[in-house]
Amino acid sequence: KHLRKDSGTLTEKISPKLGDIFYSPAFFLINKQHFLDSAVKISDNDVLTCSDCDKHLGEVNDGFVSLWYYSIKLSSTEDKEFGGQTHPLISSVGDNFAVLLEATVQDSGSRMPRIVFKTRGTHKVLKVWVMDKDLTCYTNITNGNHLAQDKMMKLAFEEQSNGKLESSAPDKKSPEGALSEEIE
């Protein structure tokens, strides 16, 4: 058992054992022992990549691996019909990010949540402010005879690299310290 102190209370840290798979909206966790050392490389900042194609698969943390859904495709040598994406909505990095963002917004109790995404090693930061998380948009289909309704989010964002602003949201009224969720 790994115990750590959070907010004055003792909590148990859960990590996957051999044979366990922990799912989340954008990635899953498995034990590091499931990988052959010759099949993967682990960088100095704990990024897991494929030894053959150098594709970024996920990250290593305390003996387990976080694998992004977009980076893994299932297959079987015995059953040619078996296989495909590990998540039905995710087939690219962009899809993976969209699902992660949507899940984080849904989990927040805020009407207009502010989220900070941080990368490992490169010190890049993406600050996202959800202006409207339940926006309804109508689009014209079939030559003006029918409107299709879509649900979307309105976002403002700011990207920083090594502490320097690269691009910013049109509305600069967002206080720096008010960003709530941090995701690495």
Backbone hydrogen bonds, N-H to C=O, Kabsch-Sander energy under -0.5 kcal/mol:
donor,donor_aa,acceptor,acceptor_aa,energy
2,H,13,K,-0.6
3,L,1,K,-0.6
4,R,11,T,-1.8
6,D,4,R,-0.6
6,D,9,T,-2.4
9,T,6,D,-2.4
11,T,4,R,-2.2
13,K,2,H,-2.8
14,I,12,E,-0.5
20,D,17,K,-2.3
22,F,29,L,-2.2
23,Y,21,I,-0.5
24,S,27,F,-1.5
28,F,67,L,-2.0
29,L,22,F,-2.8
30,I,65,V,-2.0
31,N,20,D,-0.5
32,K,63,G,-2.5
34,H,31,N,-1.7
35,F,32,K,-1.8
39,A,36,L,-1.3
40,V,36,L,-1.0
41,K,49,T,-2.8
43,S,41,K,-0.5
43,S,47,V,-2.4
46,D,43,S,-1.8
48,L,58,G,-2.7
49,T,41,K,-2.6
49,T,47,V,-0.5
50,C,55,K,-1.9
51,S,39,A,-2.6
54,D,50,C,-1.7
57,L,48,L,-2.9
57,L,55,K,-0.5
58,G,48,L,-1.5
59,E,66,S,-2.0
60,V,46,D,-2.7
61,N,64,F,-3.1
64,F,61,N,-2.3
65,V,30,I,-3.3
66,S,59,E,-3.0
67,L,28,F,-3.1
67,L,65,V,-0.7
68,W,57,L,-1.9
68,W,66,S,-0.5
69,Y,26,A,-1.6
71,S,68,W,-1.1
72,I,69,Y,-1.4
74,L,84,G,-3.1
76,S,82,F,-0.6
80,K,78,E,-0.6
82,F,79,D,-0.8
84,G,74,L,-2.1
86,T,69,Y,-0.5
86,T,72,I,-0.8
90,I,87,H,-1.2
91,S,89,L,-0.5
96,N,92,S,-2.3
97,F,93,V,-2.4
98,A,94,G,-2.4
99,V,95,D,-2.4
100,L,96,N,-2.2
101,L,97,F,-2.9
102,E,98,A,-2.6
103,A,99,V,-2.5
104,T,100,L,-2.3
105,V,101,L,-2.4
106,Q,102,E,-2.5
107,D,103,A,-2.2
108,S,104,T,-1.2
115,I,128,V,-3.2
116,V,181,E,-3.5
117,F,126,L,-3.0
118,K,183,I,-3.0
119,T,124,K,-2.2
122,T,120,R,-1.9
125,V,160,Q,-2.9
126,L,117,F,-2.8
127,K,125,V,-0.5
127,K,158,E,-3.4
128,V,115,I,-3.3
128,V,126,L,-0.6
129,W,156,A,-3.4
130,V,113,P,-2.9
130,V,128,V,-0.5
131,M,129,W,-0.9
131,M,154,K,-2.3
132,D,154,K,-1.5
133,K,111,R,-0.5
135,L,152,M,-2.3
137,C,150,D,-2.9
139,T,148,A,-2.4
141,I,146,H,-2.6
145,N,142,T,-1.8
146,H,141,I,-1.2
148,A,139,T,-3.1
150,D,137,C,-3.0
152,M,135,L,-2.6
154,K,132,D,-2.5
155,L,153,M,-0.6
156,A,129,W,-2.4
158,E,127,K,-2.1
159,E,167,S,-1.7
160,Q,125,V,-3.1
161,S,164,K,-2.4
162,N,123,H,-2.2
164,K,161,S,-2.0
166,E,159,E,-3.1
167,S,159,E,-1.2
172,K,170,P,-0.7
174,S,171,D,-0.5
178,A,175,P,-1.4
179,L,176,E,-1.0
180,S,114,R,-1.2
181,E,114,R,-2.2
183,I,116,V,-3.2
